[in-house]
Amino acid sequence: MVRNPQVTWGSAKPSEGDLAVSRVLHFLAMDIHHRADRLRGVDSLLLARINSLVDQLEVDLNLALSEDDE
């Protein structure tokens, strides 16, 4: 492992969360690869509906989840 005040590089042991995300992304990649004909774009009506549902929603991604949320 080489360190200086600005950069750290080397190999890191993946956390359990990293492995879970990696598995989900791998599953999605394989599904897209094998079923590319099923991919559909998001049309403007669906996008407008999504935006109407979340437009006023504020999320602070830096806040920790409460015990009820975990």
N, C-alpha and C positions, 0 to 999 in steps of 0.2 A: 504494500500500500504506500503510495507516494502522497505526501501532504504539503501544501503551502497555504498561506493565509486566504487564498482566493479559490482554490480548486482542490477537490479530493477525488481521486479516482482509484479504482481497483474493483475487485469482485466483492459483491455483498451477498449475504445469505438472504433469499427472498422471505418475506414474512408470510404468515398464513393467509392474510388478506390479499397479498400480491398473488399468491397461488390461486385463490378463488377467482379473482378477476381474470387472471390468465386463462383459467379453464373456461370461463364464460366467453371470453373473447375468441378462444380457439373454437368453441362450439359454434358461435355465430359465424366465424370465418368458414368453417366446414359446411354449415347449412347454406350459406350464400353460394359457396362453390358448387355444391351439389344440386341446388335448387334455384339457380340464377334466373330461371324463367318465371319464378314467382315474385321477384322483386317488383315493387311498384313505387312510383314517386308519390310524394305528398301533394295533393292538389290544393288549390288556393282556398277552397271551401273548408277543408279539414284544417288547414293552417290557421284560417281565421277563427275557427271554433276553438282550437287549442289556445290561441292568443287570447280569446275572450275569457277563457277559464283561468288563465294564469297571469294576465296582464297586470293586475293589481297586487299580485303575490310578491312579497319581499322575503328573500332568503339570505341569511348570513351563513356562508359556508365555513366561517371560522368558529362559529359557536359549537360547543360540544352538545351532543344529543342528551336529552334527559333520560333517566332510567326507563321511563314509560315508552320512549321512542326506540330503545335498543332491543 
